[in-house]
């Protein structure tokens, strides 16, 4: 047994430290399965104090630390580079309090998004961010990547719903920021949300609760092609209507979703929009009528409302599990996370198709169309190195095209290791240097989730790889 493992067991308990190769293999990657590296050890702490004790051990030993929630992240954010120790927070999974009077809940970092939703069932309130992986993804992970989801369009991403955080800093000290509604001075909570574990390890989160809408209407619109559907999205927003969600699925993914869930999607459709409006009952019929008119104006051959609660639930299940259903199409996939101005959706979808053809990689698409967030899914066989290389090249080109359209390389998945070399295309050298200085102020030794989010000096935007 190594001295490191001995100290970790003393800090967190023997039963909470994994060190056998067969145990460590489970933690060598996240949802970006083509990037793998086994950790030196895995610790599953049960409290913030144990997290702090582990951080202090790793600081003494000079070992990097990588926080991990459920491992559903898709950009390599919790790959343990540099023979790091993985801090898996999944056992810190208690909903500590629900304060309806102040519209706030306090949860440990390992609480699953859906777990919180179920705890709030019947209260008349909900936590608005709803990433597609919400059945497994944790609130700590949502906070690390500033996750969004279908209802981001109206309600915003995670940062808009975090009121406070408890954080373990790189020296093992425990600090709390918030909870406050309107913070004075520097917004340190906003700085920490989306920092991907590079500034500190979030162990507890105070989240904002939203009142449930009085009613909602959920629609399914069928289009001949993605361009018509995208133009309808832009026109709905231009008309002054802000739906709770507008989601797009293209023909490539409809067949597999229908095969998996048997909703009744027409597989000959070029694209389908799932639209939802919510709020006071008095205005919903009028909003729905206007949306139907605009969809038909752009060629929708059919617009149907989900008439029952089970039908609505199945419709959202089809959308949220669409990515998982692609396992029926290919043994491996890479899902990108670019964002473009809403009006550029038709252009980026066309370019994605062209990029796929040129690299001989099949690409199917889902999108949070209302806010221009595209999720092209690149299908390939991980066992074929040539296919992997073509998929990586195609994915990078898609993200570069998002930048060229005036967008960004991420809306909710984070940068991780997958996109770190592209940060030099998004930001000027002076901006990146400012980020490095902020990171160093929080973590002088740079041992918290190294090699993620902020590129080191000298990493060229032309580099395809990531810093090891």
C-alpha positions as CSV (number, residue, x, y, z in Angstrom):
1,X,0.0,0.0,0.0
2,X,1.4,3.4,-1.0
3,X,1.9,6.2,1.6
4,X,-0.7,8.2,-0.3
5,X,-3.4,5.6,0.0
6,X,-2.5,5.1,3.7
7,X,-3.0,8.8,4.4
8,X,-6.2,9.0,2.3
9,X,-7.7,6.1,4.3
10,X,-6.8,7.9,7.6
11,X,-8.5,11.1,6.3
12,X,-11.7,9.6,4.9
13,X,-12.0,6.1,6.2
14,X,-10.7,2.8,4.8
15,X,-14.0,1.9,3.3
16,X,-14.2,5.2,1.3
17,X,-10.9,4.8,-0.6
18,X,-10.5,2.7,-3.8
19,X,-7.1,1.7,-5.0
20,X,-7.3,-1.6,-6.8
21,X,-6.8,-1.4,-10.6
22,X,-10.2,-3.0,-11.2
23,X,-11.8,-0.3,-9.0
24,X,-9.9,2.6,-10.6
25,X,-10.9,1.6,-14.1
26,X,-14.4,2.7,-13.5
27,X,-13.2,6.3,-13.0
28,X,-10.8,6.7,-15.9
29,X,-13.2,8.8,-18.0
30,X,-16.5,10.5,-18.1
31,X,-19.0,10.8,-21.0
32,X,-16.1,11.6,-23.3
33,X,-15.1,8.0,-23.5
34,X,-12.3,8.5,-26.0
35,X,-10.2,10.3,-23.4
36,X,-9.1,7.9,-20.6
37,X,-6.6,7.9,-17.8
38,X,-6.8,5.9,-14.5
39,X,-6.5,7.8,-11.3
40,X,-4.0,7.1,-8.5
41,X,-6.9,6.6,-6.1
42,X,-10.5,7.3,-5.7
43,X,-12.0,8.8,-2.5
44,X,-15.8,8.8,-1.8
45,X,-16.1,11.2,1.1
46,X,-19.3,11.5,3.2
47,X,-18.8,15.0,4.4
48,X,-17.2,18.4,3.7
49,X,-14.7,17.8,6.5
50,X,-13.6,14.6,4.8
51,X,-13.2,16.5,1.5
52,X,-11.1,19.1,3.3
53,X,-8.9,16.4,4.9
54,X,-8.3,14.7,1.5
55,X,-7.4,18.0,-0.1
56,X,-4.8,18.6,2.7
57,X,-3.3,15.1,2.2
58,X,-3.0,15.7,-1.6
59,X,-1.4,19.1,-1.0
60,X,1.2,17.5,1.3
61,X,1.9,14.8,-1.2
62,X,1.9,17.1,-4.3
63,X,-0.9,15.2,-6.0
64,X,-3.6,16.7,-8.2
65,X,-7.3,16.4,-7.2
66,X,-10.2,16.0,-9.6
67,X,-13.8,16.4,-8.4
68,X,-16.4,14.1,-9.9
69,X,-20.2,13.9,-9.6
70,X,-22.0,11.3,-11.6
71,X,-19.5,11.2,-14.5
72,X,-22.1,12.3,-17.0
73,X,-20.0,15.3,-18.2
74,X,-19.2,15.2,-21.9
75,X,-16.0,17.2,-22.3
76,X,-13.5,15.2,-20.2
77,X,-14.0,17.5,-17.2
78,X,-13.4,14.7,-14.7
79,X,-10.7,12.8,-16.5
80,X,-7.9,12.4,-13.9
81,X,-4.9,13.9,-15.7
82,X,-1.5,13.8,-14.0
83,X,-2.2,10.7,-12.0
84,X,-4.7,12.6,-9.9
85,X,-6.8,11.5,-7.0
86,X,-10.5,11.5,-7.9
87,X,-12.9,13.0,-5.3
88,X,-16.2,11.3,-6.1
89,X,-18.9,13.2,-4.3
90,X,-21.8,10.8,-5.1
91,X,-22.2,9.8,-1.4
92,X,-22.8,13.4,-0.3
93,X,-26.4,13.1,-1.6
94,X,-28.6,14.6,1.1
95,X,-31.3,17.2,0.5
96,X,-30.5,19.2,3.7
97,X,-33.4,21.6,3.8
98,X,-36.3,23.0,1.7
99,X,-37.4,26.5,2.7
100,X,-40.5,27.3,0.7
101,X,-41.0,30.6,2.5
102,X,-37.7,31.9,1.1
103,X,-37.9,29.8,-2.1
104,X,-34.7,28.1,-1.4
105,X,-33.3,24.5,-0.9
106,X,-29.9,23.4,0.5
107,X,-28.4,20.3,-1.0
108,X,-25.1,18.4,-0.9
109,X,-23.1,18.3,-4.1
110,X,-23.9,14.7,-4.9
111,X,-27.7,15.1,-5.0
112,X,-29.0,14.2,-8.4
113,X,-31.0,16.8,-10.3
114,X,-34.0,14.5,-10.5
115,X,-33.7,13.6,-6.8
116,X,-34.2,17.2,-6.0
117,X,-37.2,17.4,-8.4
118,X,-38.8,14.5,-6.6
119,X,-38.2,16.0,-3.2
120,X,-40.0,19.1,-4.4
121,X,-42.9,17.2,-5.8
122,X,-46.2,18.4,-4.3
123,X,-44.7,21.6,-2.9
124,X,-45.7,23.8,-5.8
125,X,-42.0,24.7,-6.5
126,X,-39.3,23.3,-8.7
127,X,-35.6,23.7,-9.5
128,X,-35.6,25.1,-13.1
129,X,-32.4,23.8,-14.7
130,X,-33.2,20.4,-16.3
131,X,-30.3,19.0,-18.2
132,X,-31.1,16.0,-20.4
133,X,-28.9,13.8,-18.0
134,X,-30.9,15.0,-15.0
135,X,-31.8,11.5,-13.9
136,X,-28.1,11.0,-13.0
137,X,-26.3,14.3,-13.1
138,X,-25.7,16.0,-9.8
139,X,-26.3,19.5,-8.6
140,X,-22.6,19.8,-7.9
141,X,-21.8,18.7,-11.5
142,X,-24.5,21.1,-12.8
143,X,-22.8,23.9,-10.8
144,X,-19.3,22.9,-12.1
145,X,-20.3,23.2,-15.7
146,X,-23.1,25.8,-15.4
147,X,-25.5,23.2,-17.0
148,X,-28.7,24.2,-18.7
149,X,-31.3,22.0,-20.4
150,X,-34.5,22.4,-22.5
151,X,-36.0,25.0,-20.2
152,X,-32.9,27.3,-20.3
153,X,-34.7,29.4,-22.9
154,X,-37.1,31.0,-20.4
155,X,-35.6,30.2,-17.0
156,X,-31.8,30.5,-17.5
157,X,-28.9,28.2,-16.7
158,X,-27.6,27.0,-13.3
159,X,-25.8,30.2,-12.4
160,X,-29.2,32.0,-12.5
161,X,-30.5,29.6,-9.8
162,X,-27.5,29.3,-7.3
163,X,-27.8,31.5,-4.3
164,X,-24.8,30.2,-2.4
165,X,-22.1,27.6,-2.3
166,X,-19.9,25.9,0.3
167,X,-16.4,25.3,-1.1
168,X,-13.3,23.6,-0.1
169,X,-10.3,25.6,-1.3
170,X,-6.9,24.3,-2.4
171,X,-5.4,24.6,1.1
172,X,-8.2,22.5,2.6
173,X,-10.0,25.5,4.2
174,X,-13.8,25.5,4.1
175,X,-15.5,28.7,3.0
176,X,-19.1,29.7,2.3
177,X,-20.3,32.3,-0.3
178,X,-23.9,33.4,0.1
179,X,-26.7,32.6,0.2
180,X,-27.9,36.0,-1.0
181,X,-30.4,37.2,-3.6
182,X,-28.5,40.2,-4.8
183,X,-24.8,40.1,-3.8
184,X,-22.9,43.3,-3.2
185,X,-19.4,43.6,-4.5
186,X,-17.7,41.0,-6.5
187,X,-19.9,38.1,-7.6
188,X,-17.8,35.2,-6.3
189,X,-20.7,32.8,-6.6
190,X,-21.0,33.6,-10.3
191,X,-17.2,33.1,-10.6
192,X,-17.3,29.7,-9.0
193,X,-20.3,28.4,-11.0
194,X,-18.9,27.1,-14.3
195,X,-15.3,27.0,-13.1
196,X,-15.2,23.2,-13.5
197,X,-13.5,22.5,-10.1
198,X,-10.5,24.6,-10.9
199,X,-11.0,27.1,-8.2
200,X,-12.4,24.9,-5.4
201,X,-14.5,21.8,-4.7
202,X,-18.2,22.7,-4.2
203,X,-19.7,20.5,-1.5
204,X,-23.0,22.2,-0.7
205,X,-25.3,24.4,-2.8
206,X,-28.1,26.8,-1.9
207,X,-30.5,26.8,-4.9
208,X,-33.3,29.1,-5.9
209,X,-36.8,27.5,-6.2
210,X,-39.3,28.6,-8.8
211,X,-43.1,28.4,-8.4
212,X,-44.6,25.9,-10.7
213,X,-46.5,27.5,-13.6
214,X,-50.2,27.6,-13.4
215,X,-50.5,25.6,-16.6
216,X,-48.5,24.6,-19.7
217,X,-49.1,23.6,-23.3
218,X,-46.7,21.2,-25.0
219,X,-46.7,21.0,-28.8
220,X,-45.1,18.9,-31.5
221,X,-44.6,20.5,-34.9
222,X,-43.5,18.5,-38.0
223,X,-41.4,20.1,-40.7
224,X,-40.0,19.1,-44.1
225,X,-36.5,20.2,-43.2
226,X,-34.3,21.7,-40.4
227,X,-34.2,25.1,-42.2
228,X,-37.9,25.5,-42.0
229,X,-38.0,24.5,-38.3
230,X,-35.1,26.8,-37.5
231,X,-36.7,29.7,-39.2
232,X,-39.9,29.1,-37.3
233,X,-37.9,29.2,-34.1
234,X,-36.5,32.6,-34.9
235,X,-39.8,34.0,-36.0
236,X,-41.5,32.9,-32.7
237,X,-38.9,34.8,-30.7
238,X,-39.2,37.8,-33.0
239,X,-42.9,37.8,-32.4
240,X,-42.2,38.5,-28.7
241,X,-43.1,35.0,-27.5
242,X,-40.7,33.4,-25.1
243,X,-41.6,29.7,-24.8
244,X,-40.4,27.7,-21.8
245,X,-38.6,25.4,-24.3
246,X,-38.1,24.9,-28.0
247,X,-36.3,21.7,-28.9
248,X,-35.3,20.4,-32.3
249,X,-34.6,16.8,-33.5
250,X,-33.6,16.1,-37.1
251,X,-34.6,13.2,-39.3
252,X,-31.4,11.3,-38.5
253,X,-32.4,10.8,-34.9
254,X,-36.1,10.6,-35.2
255,X,-36.1,7.0,-36.5
256,X,-34.0,5.7,-33.6
257,X,-36.0,7.6,-31.0
258,X,-39.2,6.2,-32.5
259,X,-37.8,2.7,-32.4
260,X,-36.8,3.1,-28.8
261,X,-39.9,4.8,-27.4
262,X,-42.7,4.3,-29.8
263,X,-44.2,7.8,-29.5
264,X,-45.6,8.0,-33.0
265,X,-43.1,10.3,-34.7
266,X,-43.3,10.3,-38.5
267,X,-39.9,9.0,-39.5
268,X,-40.2,10.7,-42.9
269,X,-40.2,14.2,-41.3
270,X,-37.1,16.3,-41.9
271,X,-37.3,17.8,-38.4
272,X,-39.5,18.0,-35.4
273,X,-39.9,20.9,-32.9
274,X,-41.0,20.3,-29.4
275,X,-42.4,23.6,-28.0
276,X,-43.7,24.3,-24.5
277,X,-45.4,27.5,-23.2
278,X,-46.2,28.0,-19.6
279,X,-47.6,30.5,-17.2
280,X,-51.0,31.9,-16.3
281,X,-53.8,30.0,-18.0
282,X,-55.4,33.2,-19.3
283,X,-52.7,33.9,-21.9
284,X,-51.6,30.4,-23.0
285,X,-54.3,29.7,-25.6
286,X,-53.4,32.9,-27.4
287,X,-49.7,32.1,-27.3
288,X,-50.3,28.6,-28.6
289,X,-52.5,29.9,-31.4
290,X,-49.8,32.3,-32.5
291,X,-47.1,29.7,-32.4
292,X,-49.2,27.3,-34.5
293,X,-49.7,30.1,-37.1
294,X,-46.0,30.8,-37.3
295,X,-45.1,27.2,-37.6
296,X,-47.6,26.8,-40.4
297,X,-46.2,29.9,-42.0
298,X,-42.8,28.1,-42.3
299,X,-44.3,24.9,-43.7
300,X,-45.2,22.8,-40.7
301,X,-47.4,20.1,-42.0
302,X,-48.8,19.3,-38.6
303,X,-48.8,20.9,-35.1
304,X,-50.3,18.8,-32.3
305,X,-50.7,19.4,-28.6
306,X,-49.9,16.7,-26.1
307,X,-53.4,16.2,-24.7
308,X,-52.6,14.3,-21.5
309,X,-49.9,14.4,-18.8
310,X,-48.5,10.9,-19.8
311,X,-48.3,12.0,-23.4
312,X,-46.4,15.1,-22.4
313,X,-44.0,13.1,-20.2
314,X,-43.3,10.6,-23.0
315,X,-42.7,13.4,-25.4
316,X,-40.1,14.9,-23.1
317,X,-38.6,11.5,-22.4
318,X,-38.1,11.0,-26.1
319,X,-36.2,14.3,-26.2
320,X,-34.1,13.9,-23.1
321,X,-33.1,10.3,-23.9
322,X,-32.6,10.9,-27.6
323,X,-28.8,11.0,-27.2
324,X,-28.8,7.7,-25.3
325,X,-30.9,6.1,-28.1
326,X,-28.2,6.7,-30.6
327,X,-26.5,3.6,-29.2
328,X,-28.8,1.7,-31.5
329,X,-27.0,3.5,-34.5
330,X,-23.4,3.2,-33.5
331,X,-21.1,1.7,-31.0
332,X,-19.6,5.1,-30.1
333,X,-20.6,8.7,-30.3
334,X,-19.2,12.2,-29.6
335,X,-21.8,14.9,-28.8
336,X,-20.7,18.4,-29.3
337,X,-22.1,21.5,-27.5
338,X,-21.8,24.6,-29.7
339,X,-24.0,27.7,-29.6
340,X,-24.7,30.2,-32.3
341,X,-27.0,33.2,-32.7
342,X,-30.5,31.9,-33.1
343,X,-30.8,33.3,-36.6
344,X,-27.7,31.3,-37.7
345,X,-29.2,27.9,-36.9
346,X,-30.0,27.0,-40.5
347,X,-26.4,27.9,-41.5
348,X,-24.8,25.9,-38.8
349,X,-27.0,22.8,-39.4
350,X,-26.1,23.0,-43.1
351,X,-22.4,23.3,-42.3
352,X,-22.6,20.4,-39.8
353,X,-24.0,18.2,-42.6
354,X,-21.3,19.3,-45.0
355,X,-18.5,18.6,-42.4
356,X,-19.9,15.1,-41.8
357,X,-19.9,14.3,-45.5
358,X,-16.3,15.6,-45.9
359,X,-15.0,13.6,-43.0
360,X,-17.1,10.5,-43.7
361,X,-18.7,10.7,-40.3
362,X,-22.5,10.3,-39.9
363,X,-23.9,13.2,-37.8
364,X,-27.4,13.4,-36.3
365,X,-28.7,16.5,-34.5
366,X,-30.6,17.5,-31.4
367,X,-30.7,21.2,-30.3
368,X,-32.0,23.5,-27.7
369,X,-33.1,25.5,-30.7
370,X,-34.6,28.4,-28.7
371,X,-31.2,29.6,-27.5
372,X,-29.1,28.5,-30.5
373,X,-27.5,25.6,-28.6
374,X,-26.7,22.8,-31.1
375,X,-25.8,19.2,-30.1
376,X,-24.5,17.4,-33.2
377,X,-23.9,13.7,-32.4
378,X,-21.0,12.3,-34.3
379,X,-21.3,8.5,-34.8
380,X,-18.3,6.3,-35.2
381,X,-16.6,3.1,-33.9
382,X,-14.1,3.8,-31.1
383,X,-12.2,0.5,-32.0
384,X,-11.2,2.0,-35.4
385,X,-8.5,4.7,-34.9
386,X,-9.1,6.2,-38.3
387,X,-12.8,6.7,-37.5
388,X,-11.8,8.3,-34.1
389,X,-9.4,10.7,-35.8
390,X,-12.0,11.7,-38.4
391,X,-14.7,12.2,-35.7
392,X,-12.3,14.4,-33.7
393,X,-11.4,16.4,-36.7
394,X,-15.1,16.8,-37.7
395,X,-16.1,17.8,-34.1
396,X,-13.4,20.4,-33.9
397,X,-14.4,21.9,-37.3
398,X,-18.0,22.1,-36.1
399,X,-16.9,24.1,-33.0
400,X,-14.7,26.4,-35.1
401,X,-17.7,27.0,-37.4
402,X,-19.8,28.0,-34.3
403,X,-17.1,30.6,-33.4
404,X,-17.2,31.8,-37.0
405,X,-21.0,32.3,-36.7
406,X,-20.5,34.6,-33.7
407,X,-21.1,31.9,-31.1
408,X,-19.1,29.8,-28.7
409,X,-17.8,26.3,-28.2
410,X,-20.0,25.5,-25.2
411,X,-23.3,26.5,-23.8
412,X,-23.6,23.9,-21.0
413,X,-21.1,21.0,-21.3
414,X,-18.1,23.0,-20.3
415,X,-14.6,23.1,-21.7
416,X,-12.9,20.2,-19.9
417,X,-10.0,18.9,-22.0
418,X,-11.9,18.4,-25.2
419,X,-12.1,22.1,-26.1
420,X,-9.3,23.7,-24.1
421,X,-7.1,24.4,-27.2
422,X,-10.0,26.3,-28.7
423,X,-10.1,28.8,-25.9
424,X,-7.4,30.7,-27.7
425,X,-9.8,31.2,-30.6
426,X,-12.5,32.6,-28.3
427,X,-10.4,34.9,-26.1
428,X,-7.5,37.3,-26.6
429,X,-4.2,36.5,-24.9
430,X,-4.8,39.2,-22.3
431,X,-8.2,37.7,-21.4
432,X,-6.7,34.2,-20.9
433,X,-3.9,35.6,-18.8
434,X,-6.5,37.3,-16.5
435,X,-8.2,34.0,-16.1
436,X,-5.0,32.3,-15.2
437,X,-4.3,34.9,-12.6
438,X,-7.7,34.4,-11.0
439,X,-7.2,30.7,-11.0
440,X,-3.8,31.0,-9.4
441,X,-5.3,33.3,-6.7
442,X,-7.6,30.5,-5.7
443,X,-5.2,27.6,-6.3
444,X,-1.5,28.8,-6.3
445,X,-0.2,25.2,-6.9
446,X,-2.6,24.6,-9.7
447,X,-3.5,21.1,-8.4
448,X,-7.3,21.4,-8.6
449,X,-8.5,19.7,-11.8
450,X,-5.3,20.5,-13.7
451,X,-5.4,20.6,-17.5
452,X,-9.0,21.7,-17.7
453,X,-10.9,24.9,-18.8
454,X,-8.1,27.4,-18.9
455,X,-5.2,26.6,-21.3
456,X,-1.7,26.9,-20.0
457,X,0.7,29.4,-21.6
458,X,2.0,28.1,-24.9
459,X,-0.9,25.9,-25.8
460,X,-1.7,26.9,-29.4
461,X,-5.3,27.1,-30.8
462,X,-4.0,24.9,-33.6
463,X,-3.2,22.1,-31.2
464,X,-5.5,19.1,-31.4
465,X,-4.5,17.5,-28.2
466,X,-4.8,18.6,-24.6
467,X,-2.1,19.3,-21.9
468,X,-1.1,16.2,-19.9
